[in-house]
């Protein structure tokens, strides 16, 4: 079977240059606050004329301000500027308090190592954290934990995946081991069984997206789980998502296609 590649991943790639640790975000916010003290800010949905303010916005929020606003009709540049104002004055200072409990393991609290960025999602600008090598190693002790999972894709997507493996160009992929509800995309009728290295395991889907460096980022508002638990799993074998009656999300970097089948019924 001859394989070829068209588009490797579904949806838009998000730049990893937008991500920073909480400590870095606090430093960035202080720079905005210093300018705000001088009367230079983004209040009213306008950028005051100041080269330093423009520099900070271009460095940290240009993707949201100039790219995402062109992709989503509901997101305006004023929305983004209003978010920046709220973020530097309030939101950034509560990040540890809001999310630290989700990143505690037996030996570490990884909240200070987490790299965070905000992107548009379902009508709002929401926080995402990056599943890069440093975080994966901190969580699982290694980037070489091998797992076997399943993945729904199109015929073209299967070709793309096989081509990327053939050319050693792997990227993180959203997969699953449990499914309690029928997959919602009719065109994704190829069920693929994969072997790969674990990047992150979650009891219920976390609306992850692909980055421009082959990783994935996870929506932090979806770390909570019914019953007060954490959606994130330290053990893939104990990652059941029955409470949400959807499917779990196991993010891997594929290393091998084990099998696949066409489930088309129409």
Secondary structure, DSSP 8 states (H G I E B T S, - for coil): -----S-SSSS--B-GGG-EEHHHHHHHHHHHHHHHHTT-S-GGG---S-HHHHHHHHHHHHIIIIIIHHH-TT--HHHHHHHHHHHHHTGGGGHHHHHGGGGB-SS-BGGGT-EEEEEEETTEEEEEEE--HHHHHHHHS-S--EEEEEEEE-HHHHHHHHHHHHTT---EEEEBS-BSS--S-TT--EEEEEEEEEEEEESS----EEBTTS-EEEEGGG-EETTTEESB-S-GGG---GGGTSB-EEEEEEEEEEEEEE----
